[in-house]
Amino acid sequence: MANGNPAERDGSGRAVVVHPVLRTDADGDLRSPAARLDEAVGLARAIELDIVHAECVRVTRPQPSSLFGSGAVDSLRATVEEHEAGLVVVDHALSPVQQRNLEKALKAKVIDRTGLILEIFGARARTREGQLQVELASLTYQRSRLVRSWTHLERQRGGFGFLGGPGESQLEMDRRLIGDRIVRIKKELEEVRRTRGLHRKARAKVPYPVVALVGYTNAGKSTLFNRLANADVFAKDLLFATLDPTMRQVTLPSGRKVILSDTVGFISDLPHGLVAAFRATLEEVDSADIILHVRDIAHPDSDAQRVDVETVLREMDIDPDSDDRVVEVLNKVDQLDGEERAVVLAQCRRDDRKVAVSALTGEGIDALDVLLDRRMNVNRQVVDLSVGLADGAALAWLYDKGEVLERHDDEDHAHLHVSLDPADLARFEKRFGPPPSP
């Protein structure tokens, strides 16, 4: 991406953010150009860039060579010079040719939306799995550019070197090296997925249901996770504050135990290659017993964010409209005024798949706990069984396949209050015979 031009400034500090407004973007877009620009600024600030200027630039006819017309490029160059910016963030996908031409014209480093998101992910990833996923997406992205050396993989500050790369004085990666590395990463990720699959099977034997938190980035998932799990997962008012999946065992007020899973946030126009690279994280969502779609209900683009998240879920064959596992958690109700708050609470009263909460203050968390307990029982039935104390195999089977809610023993029998899937109850009776009534 960078060409090592001495005239280029340090790309790690002062930045200009530009959102191109294309006519094709206006069709069916729920967000205004100003909202798109605000999100791009938030992404840039997530990696501590100093945003010295931000603007929307109308593009009537996208230019293959630079995306922007010559007049817009001249205006941007003047802005870059005026603010002494070393980096221009273009909130749109750029071809390698467009990126290089803009860098030459603006005499500054240029990074597009995909590169910016990858830079954030590279700085945020902490687990081996997360780092592999980001590296895979990064290499796939860079393969078409072939101007970055392997040294960026050793950078200590995190990220993937899009902002301050080594330049042409160092060896460039070629397609064979990138391809070989991609193959190796995919093999490692398959091993990660196999291990995660074993972990899921182990959890299924407990059995503790899995509750996955999904939602738009910065919707408050990690704050809610901390509230429910009494944990200290990194939660900050930043886009993509959480990247790696985090899991905790949580005991609901009823005594039921569940596994709570926090996941990376979604965002509009997330590159398909990046979604594919994070398949292992999304698999946790796909296999979850309950999916909590956490929404920032106080955000002006809350509806558009909902559409973006639901689009990704549908790509995973999860239909939020018909899948009973999906529950909307309308977060940040504490930030609503009286009238808006009343509307949201009325929605939740009419729809048992919605609950209003404030993860920050704790408001509505009790109602969410009750909802989780209720949803857990949708496909299970609670039965009372008496099993002989000497029948250790039957008792072990019930503890393995069901959830023992209560138990008291007399001299000969264990009297159990058990939650079971109907199919498992039938299997129990076929294997051990109908138990005597309690």
TAQUIFEN-V809801 format. One record per backbone hydrogen bond with DSSP energy under -1.0 kcal/mol. NH is the residue of the N-H (numbers start at 1). CO is the residue of the C=O. E is the energy in kcal/mol with one decimal. If there is no record, write none. Layout:
{{NH,CO,E} {NH,CO,E}}
//
This chain:
{{8,5,-1.9} {15,50,-3.0} {16,87,-2.5} {17,53,-2.5} {18,89,-3.2} {19,55,-2.2} {21,57,-2.8} {36,32,-2.2} {37,33,-2.4} {38,34,-2.4} {39,35,-2.1} {40,36,-2.1} {41,37,-2.5} {42,38,-2.2} {43,39,-2.4} {44,40,-2.2} {45,41,-2.4} {46,42,-1.2} {47,44,-1.2} {48,45,-2.2} {49,44,-1.5} {50,13,-2.2} {52,15,-2.3} {53,15,-1.1} {55,17,-2.1} {57,19,-2.2} {59,21,-2.7} {63,67,-1.8} {67,63,-3.2} {68,66,-2.5} {73,69,-2.2} {74,70,-2.4} {75,71,-2.1} {76,72,-2.5} {77,73,-2.4} {78,74,-1.9} {79,75,-2.0} {80,76,-2.8} {81,77,-2.4} {82,78,-2.6} {83,79,-2.2} {85,80,-2.0} {86,14,-1.7} {87,14,-1.1} {88,109,-2.5} {89,16,-3.2} {90,111,-2.6} {91,18,-3.2} {92,90,-2.6} {99,95,-2.6} {100,96,-2.4} {101,97,-2.6} {102,98,-2.2} {103,99,-2.1} {104,100,-2.0} {105,101,-2.3} {106,102,-3.0} {107,103,-1.4} {109,86,-1.9} {111,88,-2.2} {113,92,-1.3} {116,112,-2.3} {117,113,-2.4} {118,114,-2.4} {119,115,-2.1} {120,116,-2.2} {121,117,-2.7} {122,118,-2.8} {123,119,-1.7} {124,120,-1.9} {125,121,-2.5} {131,127,-2.3} {132,128,-2.3} {133,129,-2.4} {134,130,-2.3} {135,131,-2.4} {136,132,-2.4} {137,133,-2.0} {138,134,-2.8} {139,135,-2.8} {140,136,-2.1} {141,137,-2.1} {142,138,-2.6} {143,139,-1.7} {145,142,-1.9} {146,142,-2.6} {152,149,-1.5} {153,150,-2.1} {154,151,-1.7} {155,152,-1.1} {170,167,-1.1} {173,148,-1.5} {178,174,-2.3} {179,175,-3.0} {180,176,-2.8} {181,177,-2.3} {182,178,-2.8} {183,179,-2.2} {184,180,-2.0} {185,181,-2.7} {186,182,-2.6} {187,183,-1.9} {188,184,-2.2} {189,185,-2.9} {190,186,-2.2} {191,187,-1.7} {192,188,-2.0} {193,189,-2.9} {194,190,-2.4} {195,191,-2.4} {196,192,-2.7} {197,193,-2.5} {198,194,-2.0} {199,195,-2.2} {200,196,-2.4} {201,197,-2.2} {202,198,-2.3} {203,199,-2.4} {204,200,-2.3} {205,201,-1.1} {206,203,-1.1} {208,203,-1.6} {211,259,-3.5} {212,290,-2.6} {213,261,-3.1} {214,292,-2.8} {217,266,-2.8} {219,216,-1.5} {224,220,-2.3} {225,221,-2.9} {226,222,-2.6} {227,223,-2.0} {228,224,-2.7} {229,225,-2.9} {230,226,-1.3} {238,236,-2.8} {241,238,-1.1} {246,262,-1.6} {248,260,-2.2} {250,258,-3.3} {252,256,-3.2} {255,252,-2.6} {258,250,-2.9} {259,209,-3.3} {260,248,-3.4} {261,211,-2.9} {262,246,-3.0} {266,215,-2.3} {275,271,-1.9} {276,272,-2.5} {277,273,-1.9} {278,274,-1.4} {279,276,-1.6} {282,278,-2.1} {283,279,-2.0} {286,282,-2.2} {287,283,-1.8} {288,285,-1.4} {289,210,-2.0} {290,210,-1.9} {291,325,-2.8} {292,212,-3.1} {293,327,-3.0} {294,214,-3.2} {294,292,-1.1} {295,329,-2.9} {297,295,-1.4} {297,331,-1.8} {299,296,-1.6} {302,299,-1.8} {305,301,-2.6} {306,302,-2.2} {307,303,-2.0} {308,304,-2.0} {309,305,-2.3} {310,306,-2.7} {311,307,-2.1} {312,308,-1.7} {313,309,-2.4} {314,310,-2.4} {315,311,-1.7} {317,314,-2.0} {318,313,-2.4} {323,319,-3.0} {326,323,-1.7} {327,291,-2.8} {328,353,-2.8} {329,293,-2.7} {330,355,-2.7} {331,295,-2.5} {331,329,-1.3} {333,357,-1.8} {335,332,-1.7} {336,333,-1.6} {341,337,-2.7} {342,338,-2.0} {343,339,-1.9} {344,340,-2.1} {345,341,-2.6} {346,342,-2.0} {347,343,-1.9} {348,344,-1.9} {349,345,-1.7} {350,346,-1.6} {351,347,-1.5} {354,351,-1.4} {355,328,-1.9} {357,330,-2.3} {358,363,-2.7} {362,358,-2.8} {365,362,-1.7} {368,364,-1.9} {369,365,-2.5} {370,366,-2.2} {371,367,-2.3} {372,368,-2.6} {373,369,-2.4} {374,370,-2.4} {375,371,-2.9} {376,372,-2.1} {378,375,-1.4} {381,420,-3.1} {383,418,-3.0} {385,416,-2.5} {387,414,-2.4} {389,412,-2.9} {391,388,-1.8} {392,390,-1.7} {395,391,-1.9} {396,392,-2.6} {397,393,-2.2} {398,394,-2.1} {399,395,-2.2} {400,396,-2.0} {401,397,-2.9} {402,398,-2.3} {403,419,-2.1} {405,417,-2.7} {406,417,-1.4} {408,415,-1.9} {410,413,-2.5} {414,387,-3.2} {415,408,-2.8} {416,385,-3.5} {417,406,-2.6} {418,383,-2.9} {419,403,-2.6} {420,381,-2.8} {425,421,-2.3} {426,422,-2.1} {427,423,-2.0} {428,424,-2.5} {429,425,-2.3} {430,426,-2.1} {431,427,-2.2} {432,428,-3.2} {433,429,-1.5}}
//
